[in-house]
Structures are given as C-alpha cells and as structure tokens.
Amino acid sequence: MPNQSPVLTEISDGVMLITLNRPQSLNAMSKGLVDGVVAAMKQAEADENVKVIVITGAGKAFCAGVDLKELSEGGDVLEADSELQTVFPNCSKPIIGAINGVAVTGGLELALNFDFLYAADTARIGDTHAKVGLMPTWGMSQKLSRIIGINRAREMSLSGALIDAQTAMDWGLVNKVCKPENLLQEVMDKAREIAANHAEAVAGIRKLINDGWCTSLSDGLKLEGERSQPFNDALDFSVMGERLGQVKKSNR
C-alpha cells in the first residue's frame, strides 16, 4: 500500500529528498502538507549528515498551490504559513527544486524559496492569484520580479497565464530543462556534486550570495571582504592543497 503521508523524506549520499505526496490532489498545499514540509526542513537543518536538500512532487504535478477545497471547508492552511515563511530563510543548506509538473501559485511561491530549479520539459509554471481572487502572502509579489524582471512578473501575475519550462529557463526562473524520466536523477547528481564540496565554504558562499542580493553592489563587496578574509585566514593550506589536487584529478 502506498505511503499516505503528505510529505516523504529519504536521505542518501548527504542529500535529503523531500517529496510532496498528495498526487491525487496535484500535491495541493493542505495544512498537513505544509506542516510536513516544515517538519522535514527542520529535520534536514538539524541533521549534520544532510548537506543538500532536494524537493519534488509525487505524480504528475509539483504543486498546484493551496488546497482550495480544504480552504473552502474552513481549513486553516493560509493561517499555517508563518513557519513556512521562516523555515526556508533560516535554512543554511542548499535547496534544489525538481519541478516535475505543474507549479502554480502557492506551488510557485514554494519553489521561489529554493536556491535553483531544474524542470521537466512537461512542467507548466504560473501565478493564478488574480484568477482565483486572492492576494499573495508567501512572497510572490516580491520574489518573482527579482528573478525574472518586473515586466515579466507583471505579465505572469496579472494575466494568470502559465509558461512552459523552456520559457521559464529563458527567463531565468529555471536553470535546466530535462526529460521527465531524467529529471530527478539529474537533480540528485547535482545535489551530490554540491554535497561533496567543503560544507562550510558552501554554506558561507551561499549566504554571501543571498545576503548580497538584498543590498547594493558596494555593500555586497564590503560584506564579502568582512566574511571571507577571516574564513580564509583560518584555513589549513596544506589540507586545501590536497583538495586542489583532488579537484584537478577529477577534472581530467
């Protein structure tokens, strides 16, 4: 019998795979699914063996957004979002999205929390808040425009039209488009590649990029100097030499 938990987790080779597991509802975000994602993210953050997180959906969809049926029946999924909004910014580990199908509205907002996305060539992505008659509360109005540009964000959010995976890649929302049958393997390969790197350097570089994105170039460069110099001063260069030798060997 299939596992009925709304969120599944699996750890291998330093990577935690989190799967949204409500395929019969296109992985729509019920309170149970939101709570499960928050719990899985906290588990990943606390586990020192987890270096990278991958998030995908079961079945043909990544996530179709908030479960409107549960919402119409008095469910409190929209009231359960405070931890969902904080658990991702508080995560110190890279998060990769494997967008295996439709990622709409709340599903897209969820994906905007990830460090980067790979998508199946069958994926469709969009913001349907305006079609449904809702205002965004999970960051869509601010994050999307910073990634794809304000005019494209206006077009997506005001029209509610979906874009295909290739367009999403052309616009900078998705890094790579894959065949559906290859998507998860390609994402896991990239996750393992990152997990094999120096964990403290990965975390430090990621935080520098993310924090610098929220400030000016001059302030970002200052931030880089303030953080990188002490980190580099504390390095054991004999160990770093060994790592460099391994990098050269692996690139031959």
Residue pairs with C-beta under 8 A, 6 or more apart in sequence:
3 21
4 21
5 21
5 36
6 20
6 21
6 22
6 30
6 32
6 33
6 36
7 18
7 19
7 20
7 21
7 33
7 36
7 37
7 39
7 40
8 17
8 18
8 19
8 21
8 58
9 16
9 17
9 18
9 19
9 40
9 43
9 44
10 16
10 17
10 19
11 17
11 47
11 49
11 50
13 192
13 195
14 49
14 50
14 51
14 52
14 192
14 195
14 196
15 50
15 51
15 52
15 53
15 54
15 188
15 191
15 192
15 195
16 40
16 43
16 44
16 47
16 50
16 52
16 53
16 54
17 54
17 55
17 56
17 188
18 37
18 40
18 41
18 44
18 53
18 54
18 55
18 56
19 55
19 56
19 57
19 58
20 27
20 33
20 37
20 55
20 56
20 57
20 58
20 62
20 63
21 27
21 58
22 28
22 30
22 33
22 58
23 57
23 58
23 59
23 60
23 61
24 59
25 64
25 67
25 69
26 59
26 60
26 61
26 63
26 64
26 101
26 102
27 33
27 57
27 58
27 59
27 61
27 62
27 63
27 64
27 107
28 63
28 64
28 65
28 66
28 67
28 68
28 69
28 70
29 63
29 65
29 66
29 67
29 77
29 106
29 107
29 110
30 67
30 70
30 75
30 77
31 70
31 75
31 76
31 77
31 80
33 67
34 77
34 80
34 81
34 84
35 80
37 55
37 84
37 87
37 110
38 83
38 84
38 87
41 53
41 87
41 88
41 91
42 87
43 50
44 50
44 53
44 91
44 93
45 87
45 90
45 91
45 92
45 93
50 93
51 93
51 94
51 194
51 195
51 199
51 202
52 93
52 94
52 95
52 96
52 191
52 192
52 194
52 195
53 91
53 93
53 94
53 95
53 96
53 191
54 95
54 96
54 97
54 98
54 184
54 187
54 188
54 191
55 95
55 96
55 97
55 98
55 110
55 114
56 62
56 97
56 98
56 99
56 100
56 183
56 184
56 187
57 63
57 99
57 100
57 101
59 101
60 100
60 101
60 102
61 100
61 101
61 102
61 103
61 107
62 97
62 98
62 99
62 100
62 101
62 102
62 103
62 107
62 111
62 123
63 102
63 103
63 104
63 106
63 107
63 110
63 111
64 102
64 104
64 105
64 107
65 104
65 105
65 106
65 107
65 108
65 128
66 77
66 78
66 105
66 106
67 75
67 77
68 132
70 77
71 77
71 78
78 137
81 137
81 138
84 110
84 138
85 138
85 139
88 95
88 113
88 114
89 113
92 203
92 206
92 207
93 203
94 115
94 191
94 194
94 202
94 206
95 113
95 114
95 115
96 114
96 115
96 116
96 117
96 118
96 187
96 190
96 191
97 111
97 114
97 116
97 117
97 118
98 117
98 118
98 119
98 183
98 184
98 187
99 111
99 117
99 118
99 119
99 120
99 123
99 125
99 165
99 174
99 183
100 119
100 120
100 123
100 180
100 183
100 184
101 120
101 122
101 123
101 124
102 123
102 124
102 125
102 162
103 110
103 111
103 123
103 124
103 125
103 126
104 124
104 125
104 126
104 127
104 128
104 162
105 126
105 127
105 128
105 129
105 132
105 134
105 140
106 138
108 125
108 126
108 127
108 140
108 144
109 136
109 138
109 139
109 140
109 143
110 138
111 117
111 125
112 139
112 140
112 143
112 144
112 147
113 139
115 206
116 175
117 168
117 173
117 174
117 175
118 174
118 175
118 176
118 177
118 178
118 183
118 186
118 187
118 190
119 125
119 165
119 168
119 169
119 174
119 176
119 177
119 178
119 183
120 165
120 177
120 178
120 179
120 180
120 183
121 164
121 165
121 166
121 177
121 178
121 179
121 180
122 165
122 180
123 164
123 165
123 168
123 174
124 162
124 163
124 164
124 165
125 162
125 163
125 164
125 165
125 168
125 173
125 174
126 156
126 160
126 161
126 162
126 163
127 136
127 140
127 144
127 156
127 157
127 160
128 160
129 135
129 136
129 140
129 157
129 160
130 157
130 158
130 159
130 160
131 160
136 157
140 157
141 157
144 153
144 156
144 157
145 152
145 153
145 154
146 213
147 172
147 173
148 156
148 171
148 172
148 173
149 171
152 171
155 161
156 163
163 171
165 174
165 177
166 177
168 174
169 175
169 176
169 177
176 186
178 186
194 202
198 243
200 231
201 231
204 227
204 228
204 231
207 227
208 220
208 223
208 224
208 227
208 228
211 220
211 223
212 219
212 220
212 223
212 224
213 220
215 223
